[in-house]
Amino acid sequence: MALPAFPNINQRVLQDGYSETPETNQAKFQPDVGPPLLRKRTSIAQTIFTIKQWLSSSDWDTLRSFYYTTLLNGTQQFTWVHPRTGVAATFQFEGAAPKLVGTFGITFEIAYTLRQIA
């Protein structure tokens, strides 16, 4: 079954609220003596993205519907274009639902966190 695609809304990400944080892909064990022992945890290191966007009221409604209805409260994965590279990838919402953090006239500042799966 094909994954749903991120909705066709404003895709521009604000520089001010953007961050890309690779997850630590190490498992660490501290023996009684000697240095810690490290090993790779998984074959795929995932990245966490913090995103802020300005959306119109209708785009905000579309994003909320996508999150709650299409993605079943953000539990499903979806395809989207990587914000920095422009390459298609698989993502999933991480943590809380997208939230409205500011209003600028008829434009709304929206913030959310994503995990790149693949």
Backbone as JSON Lines, residues from 0, in Angstrom:
{"i":0,"aa":"M","n":[0.84,-1.18,0.0],"ca":[0.0,0.0,0.0],"c":[0.88,1.25,0.0]}
{"i":1,"aa":"A","n":[0.56,2.19,-0.85],"ca":[1.35,3.42,-0.95],"c":[1.1,4.33,0.25]}
{"i":2,"aa":"L","n":[2.13,5.0,0.67],"ca":[2.0,5.94,1.78],"c":[1.31,7.21,1.31]}
{"i":3,"aa":"P","n":[0.54,7.86,2.18],"ca":[-0.06,9.13,1.8],"c":[1.03,10.19,1.64]}
{"i":4,"aa":"A","n":[0.77,11.17,0.8],"ca":[1.71,12.26,0.58],"c":[1.32,13.46,1.43]}
{"i":5,"aa":"F","n":[2.33,14.22,1.86],"ca":[2.08,15.46,2.6],"c":[1.16,16.32,1.75]}
{"i":6,"aa":"P","n":[0.2,17.02,2.36],"ca":[-0.77,17.78,1.56],"c":[-0.13,18.89,0.73]}
{"i":7,"aa":"N","n":[-0.83,19.26,-0.32],"ca":[-0.35,20.3,-1.24],"c":[-0.66,21.68,-0.64]}
{"i":8,"aa":"I","n":[0.13,22.04,0.35],"ca":[0.01,23.35,1.0],"c":[1.36,24.04,0.88]}
{"i":9,"aa":"N","n":[1.48,25.24,1.45],"ca":[2.75,25.95,1.44],"c":[3.84,25.06,2.02]}
{"i":10,"aa":"Q","n":[4.85,24.73,1.22],"ca":[5.91,23.81,1.64],"c":[7.16,24.55,2.15]}
{"i":11,"aa":"R","n":[7.13,25.88,2.1],"ca":[8.31,26.63,2.52],"c":[8.47,26.6,4.03]}
{"i":12,"aa":"V","n":[9.66,26.25,4.46],"ca":[9.99,26.14,5.88],"c":[10.73,27.41,6.3]}
{"i":13,"aa":"L","n":[10.39,27.95,7.47],"ca":[11.06,29.15,7.97],"c":[12.46,28.81,8.46]}
{"i":14,"aa":"Q","n":[13.42,29.64,8.08],"ca":[14.81,29.42,8.53],"c":[14.92,29.47,10.04]}
{"i":15,"aa":"D","n":[14.19,30.4,10.63],"ca":[14.3,30.64,12.06],"c":[13.9,29.43,12.9]}
{"i":16,"aa":"G","n":[12.93,28.65,12.43],"ca":[12.46,27.54,13.24],"c":[12.9,26.18,12.76]}
{"i":17,"aa":"Y","n":[13.86,26.12,11.85],"ca":[14.26,24.86,11.24],"c":[15.48,24.28,11.95]}
{"i":18,"aa":"S","n":[15.41,22.99,12.27],"ca":[16.6,22.3,12.75],"c":[16.55,20.85,12.31]}
{"i":19,"aa":"E","n":[17.73,20.28,12.12],"ca":[17.91,18.89,11.71],"c":[18.85,18.26,12.74]}
{"i":20,"aa":"T","n":[18.38,17.26,13.47],"ca":[19.19,16.65,14.51],"c":[19.29,15.15,14.29]}
{"i":21,"aa":"P","n":[20.46,14.66,13.88],"ca":[20.61,13.21,13.73],"c":[20.52,12.54,15.1]}
{"i":22,"aa":"E","n":[19.81,11.43,15.14],"ca":[19.73,10.67,16.39],"c":[21.05,9.97,16.65]}
{"i":23,"aa":"T","n":[21.38,9.83,17.91],"ca":[22.56,9.08,18.27],"c":[22.31,7.62,17.92]}
{"i":24,"aa":"N","n":[23.21,7.04,17.17],"ca":[23.02,5.67,16.72],"c":[24.05,4.76,17.39]}
{"i":25,"aa":"Q","n":[24.29,5.02,18.67],"ca":[25.26,4.23,19.42],"c":[24.61,3.63,20.67]}
{"i":26,"aa":"A","n":[24.97,2.42,20.97],"ca":[24.63,1.82,22.26],"c":[25.93,1.8,23.06]}
{"i":27,"aa":"K","n":[25.85,2.25,24.29],"ca":[27.06,2.39,25.1],"c":[26.94,1.52,26.34]}
{"i":28,"aa":"F","n":[28.0,0.81,26.65],"ca":[28.07,-0.01,27.85],"c":[29.33,0.35,28.6]}
{"i":29,"aa":"Q","n":[29.18,0.65,29.89],"ca":[30.33,1.0,30.71],"c":[30.69,-0.2,31.58]}
{"i":30,"aa":"P","n":[31.78,-0.94,31.24],"ca":[32.2,-2.06,32.1],"c":[32.77,-1.54,33.42]}
{"i":31,"aa":"D","n":[32.99,-2.43,34.36],"ca":[33.53,-2.05,35.67],"c":[34.89,-1.37,35.55]}
{"i":32,"aa":"V","n":[35.69,-1.82,34.58],"ca":[37.0,-1.21,34.36],"c":[37.18,-0.96,32.86]}
{"i":33,"aa":"G","n":[37.98,0.03,32.55],"ca":[38.28,0.32,31.15],"c":[37.31,1.31,30.52]}
{"i":34,"aa":"P","n":[37.57,1.62,29.28],"ca":[36.75,2.6,28.58],"c":[35.37,2.02,28.22]}
{"i":35,"aa":"P","n":[34.4,2.89,27.94],"ca":[33.08,2.41,27.53],"c":[33.17,1.64,26.22]}
{"i":36,"aa":"L","n":[32.3,0.67,26.07],"ca":[32.22,-0.1,24.84],"c":[31.06,0.45,24.02]}
{"i":37,"aa":"L","n":[31.31,0.75,22.75],"ca":[30.29,1.31,21.87],"c":[29.98,0.34,20.74]}
{"i":38,"aa":"R","n":[28.72,0.35,20.31],"ca":[28.35,-0.41,19.13],"c":[27.23,0.35,18.42]}
{"i":39,"aa":"K","n":[27.06,0.05,17.16],"ca":[26.0,0.65,16.36],"c":[24.66,0.08,16.81]}
{"i":40,"aa":"R","n":[23.65,0.93,17.02],"ca":[22.34,0.47,17.49],"c":[21.47,-0.08,16.39]}
{"i":41,"aa":"T","n":[21.38,0.63,15.28],"ca":[20.5,0.22,14.19],"c":[21.22,0.39,12.86]}
{"i":42,"aa":"S","n":[20.65,-0.2,11.82],"ca":[21.25,-0.05,10.5],"c":[20.88,1.28,9.86]}
{"i":43,"aa":"I","n":[19.84,1.92,10.35],"ca":[19.41,3.21,9.8],"c":[19.4,4.26,10.9]}
{"i":44,"aa":"A","n":[20.23,5.27,10.76],"ca":[20.22,6.38,11.7],"c":[19.15,7.37,11.25]}
{"i":45,"aa":"Q","n":[18.22,7.7,12.13],"ca":[17.13,8.6,11.77],"c":[17.45,10.02,12.18]}
{"i":46,"aa":"T","n":[16.73,10.96,11.56],"ca":[16.94,12.38,11.82],"c":[15.63,12.99,12.29]}
{"i":47,"aa":"I","n":[15.73,13.86,13.29],"ca":[14.57,14.58,13.82],"c":[14.61,16.0,13.27]}
{"i":48,"aa":"F","n":[13.47,16.46,12.73],"ca":[13.35,17.8,12.17],"c":[12.39,18.64,13.0]}
{"i":49,"aa":"T","n":[12.78,19.85,13.31],"ca":[11.88,20.83,13.89],"c":[11.52,21.79,12.76]}
{"i":50,"aa":"I","n":[10.22,21.95,12.53],"ca":[9.74,22.72,11.39],"c":[8.84,23.85,11.86]}
{"i":51,"aa":"K","n":[9.0,25.02,11.27],"ca":[8.05,26.12,11.42],"c":[7.68,26.6,10.02]}
{"i":52,"aa":"Q","n":[6.4,26.87,9.84],"ca":[5.9,27.36,8.55],"c":[4.86,28.45,8.79]}
{"i":53,"aa":"W","n":[4.7,29.31,7.8],"ca":[3.57,30.24,7.79],"c":[2.52,29.64,6.87]}
{"i":54,"aa":"L","n":[1.32,29.48,7.4],"ca":[0.23,28.91,6.62],"c":[-1.0,29.81,6.66]}
{"i":55,"aa":"S","n":[-1.78,29.76,5.6],"ca":[-3.08,30.43,5.59],"c":[-4.04,29.63,6.46]}
{"i":56,"aa":"S","n":[-5.18,30.17,6.74],"ca":[-6.18,29.47,7.55],"c":[-6.6,28.16,6.88]}
{"i":57,"aa":"S","n":[-6.8,28.18,5.57],"ca":[-7.22,26.95,4.88],"c":[-6.1,25.92,4.85]}
{"i":58,"aa":"D","n":[-4.83,26.37,4.69],"ca":[-3.71,25.43,4.74],"c":[-3.57,24.8,6.13]}
{"i":59,"aa":"W","n":[-3.8,25.6,7.18],"ca":[-3.74,25.09,8.55],"c":[-4.83,24.03,8.76]}
{"i":60,"aa":"D","n":[-6.03,24.29,8.25],"ca":[-7.12,23.31,8.34],"c":[-6.76,22.03,7.59]}
{"i":61,"aa":"T","n":[-6.13,22.16,6.42],"ca":[-5.71,21.0,5.63],"c":[-4.67,20.18,6.38]}
{"i":62,"aa":"L","n":[-3.68,20.85,6.99],"ca":[-2.65,20.14,7.75],"c":[-3.25,19.41,8.94]}
{"i":63,"aa":"R","n":[-4.17,20.05,9.66],"ca":[-4.82,19.41,10.81],"c":[-5.62,18.18,10.37]}
{"i":64,"aa":"S","n":[-6.34,18.29,9.27],"ca":[-7.11,17.17,8.75],"c":[-6.19,16.03,8.34]}
{"i":65,"aa":"F","n":[-5.08,16.36,7.69],"ca":[-4.09,15.36,7.3],"c":[-3.58,14.62,8.53]}
{"i":66,"aa":"Y","n":[-3.22,15.36,9.57],"ca":[-2.67,14.77,10.79],"c":[-3.7,13.88,11.49]}
{"i":67,"aa":"Y","n":[-4.89,14.41,11.74],"ca":[-5.89,13.69,12.55],"c":[-6.65,12.62,11.77]}
{"i":68,"aa":"T","n":[-6.95,12.87,10.51],"ca":[-7.77,11.94,9.74],"c":[-6.94,10.99,8.89]}
{"i":69,"aa":"T","n":[-6.13,11.54,7.99],"ca":[-5.35,10.71,7.08],"c":[-4.31,9.89,7.82]}
{"i":70,"aa":"L","n":[-3.61,10.53,8.77],"ca":[-2.53,9.85,9.49],"c":[-2.98,9.27,10.83]}
{"i":71,"aa":"L","n":[-4.27,9.24,11.07],"ca":[-4.83,8.63,12.29],"c":[-4.14,9.16,13.54]}
{"i":72,"aa":"N","n":[-4.27,10.46,13.76],"ca":[-3.65,11.17,14.9],"c":[-2.13,11.1,14.86]}
{"i":73,"aa":"G","n":[-1.57,11.15,13.65],"ca":[-0.12,11.21,13.48],"c":[0.6,9.89,13.66]}
{"i":74,"aa":"T","n":[-0.13,8.77,13.65],"ca":[0.5,7.47,13.89],"c":[1.04,6.81,12.62]}
{"i":75,"aa":"Q","n":[0.69,7.34,11.45],"ca":[1.09,6.72,10.19],"c":[2.24,7.5,9.55]}
{"i":76,"aa":"Q","n":[2.98,6.82,8.7],"ca":[4.07,7.46,7.95],"c":[3.51,8.09,6.69]}
{"i":77,"aa":"F","n":[4.29,9.02,6.11],"ca":[3.88,9.7,4.88],"c":[5.12,10.1,4.09]}
{"i":78,"aa":"T","n":[4.9,10.44,2.84],"ca":[6.02,10.91,2.0],"c":[5.99,12.44,1.95]}
{"i":79,"aa":"W","n":[7.16,13.0,1.88],"ca":[7.31,14.45,1.79],"c":[8.67,14.72,1.18]}
{"i":80,"aa":"V","n":[8.87,15.91,0.68],"ca":[10.16,16.31,0.13],"c":[11.02,16.84,1.28]}
{"i":81,"aa":"H","n":[12.23,16.31,1.39],"ca":[13.16,16.74,2.43],"c":[13.3,18.25,2.36]}
{"i":82,"aa":"P","n":[13.13,18.98,3.47],"ca":[13.14,20.45,3.45],"c":[14.45,21.07,2.95]}
{"i":83,"aa":"R","n":[15.57,20.4,3.14],"ca":[16.86,20.98,2.73],"c":[17.32,20.46,1.39]}
{"i":84,"aa":"T","n":[17.2,19.15,1.15],"ca":[17.76,18.55,-0.07],"c":[16.78,18.51,-1.24]}
{"i":85,"aa":"G","n":[15.47,18.54,-0.93],"ca":[14.47,18.46,-1.99],"c":[14.23,17.04,-2.49]}
{"i":86,"aa":"V","n":[14.8,16.03,-1.83],"ca":[14.64,14.64,-2.22],"c":[13.45,14.03,-1.47]}
{"i":87,"aa":"A","n":[12.64,13.24,-2.17],"ca":[11.49,12.6,-1.53],"c":[11.96,11.62,-0.46]}
{"i":88,"aa":"A","n":[11.26,11.6,0.68],"ca":[11.62,10.72,1.79],"c":[10.36,10.34,2.56]}
{"i":89,"aa":"T","n":[10.52,9.41,3.48],"ca":[9.42,8.97,4.33],"c":[9.58,9.6,5.71]}
{"i":90,"aa":"F","n":[8.49,10.16,6.22],"ca":[8.5,10.85,7.51],"c":[7.36,10.36,8.38]}
{"i":91,"aa":"Q","n":[7.45,10.71,9.67],"ca":[6.36,10.49,10.61],"c":[6.4,11.63,11.62]}
{"i":92,"aa":"F","n":[5.22,12.08,12.05],"ca":[5.18,13.12,13.07],"c":[5.75,12.56,14.36]}
{"i":93,"aa":"E","n":[6.46,13.39,15.09],"ca":[7.13,13.0,16.32],"c":[6.56,13.84,17.46]}
{"i":94,"aa":"G","n":[6.11,13.18,18.5],"ca":[5.61,13.92,19.67],"c":[4.23,14.5,19.44]}
{"i":95,"aa":"A","n":[4.05,15.74,19.85],"ca":[2.74,16.4,19.82],"c":[2.28,16.72,18.39]}
{"i":96,"aa":"A","n":[1.01,16.97,18.28],"ca":[0.41,17.37,17.0],"c":[0.95,18.74,16.59]}
{"i":97,"aa":"P","n":[0.87,19.08,15.3],"ca":[1.25,20.42,14.87],"c":[0.47,21.46,15.68]}
{"i":98,"aa":"K","n":[1.14,22.56,16.03],"ca":[0.46,23.58,16.83],"c":[0.65,24.96,16.24]}
{"i":99,"aa":"L","n":[-0.33,25.79,16.51],"ca":[-0.3,27.18,16.08],"c":[0.46,27.96,17.15]}
{"i":100,"aa":"V","n":[1.56,28.62,16.75],"ca":[2.39,29.32,17.73],"c":[2.39,30.83,17.57]}
{"i":101,"aa":"G","n":[1.8,31.34,16.49],"ca":[1.75,32.78,16.28],"c":[0.81,33.15,15.16]}
{"i":102,"aa":"T","n":[0.31,34.39,15.22],"ca":[-0.59,34.89,14.19],"c":[-0.03,36.19,13.64]}
{"i":103,"aa":"F","n":[-0.01,36.29,12.33],"ca":[0.48,37.51,11.66],"c":[-0.59,37.93,10.67]}
{"i":104,"aa":"G","n":[-1.6,38.65,11.15],"ca":[-2.71,39.03,10.28],"c":[-3.49,37.79,9.89]}
{"i":105,"aa":"I","n":[-3.51,37.49,8.59],"ca":[-4.25,36.31,8.11],"c":[-3.33,35.1,7.9]}
{"i":106,"aa":"T","n":[-2.09,35.2,8.38],"ca":[-1.13,34.11,8.26],"c":[-0.82,33.58,9.65]}
{"i":107,"aa":"F","n":[-0.66,32.26,9.75],"ca":[-0.43,31.62,11.03],"c":[0.92,30.92,11.03]}
{"i":108,"aa":"E","n":[1.65,31.05,12.13],"ca":[2.92,30.34,12.28],"c":[2.62,28.99,12.94]}
{"i":109,"aa":"I","n":[3.01,27.92,12.25],"ca":[2.74,26.56,12.69],"c":[4.07,25.88,13.01]}
{"i":110,"aa":"A","n":[4.11,25.1,14.09],"ca":[5.32,24.38,14.47],"c":[5.0,22.9,14.67]}
{"i":111,"aa":"Y","n":[5.92,22.05,14.25],"ca":[5.78,20.61,14.46],"c":[7.14,19.94,14.32]}
{"i":112,"aa":"T","n":[7.19,18.69,14.76],"ca":[8.42,17.9,14.72],"c":[8.18,16.64,13.9]}
{"i":113,"aa":"L","n":[9.14,16.32,13.04],"ca":[9.06,15.13,12.2],"c":[10.27,14.24,12.42]}
{"i":114,"aa":"R","n":[10.09,12.96,12.18],"ca":[11.18,12.0,12.17],"c":[11.3,11.46,10.75]}
{"i":115,"aa":"Q","n":[12.49,11.55,10.16],"ca":[12.72,10.96,8.85],"c":[12.96,9.47,9.05]}
{"i":116,"aa":"I","n":[12.11,8.66,8.42],"ca":[12.18,7.22,8.57],"c":[13.12,6.62,7.54]}
{"i":117,"aa":"A","n":[13.0,7.06,6.3],"ca":[13.85,6.53,5.23],"c":[14.02,7.57,4.14]}
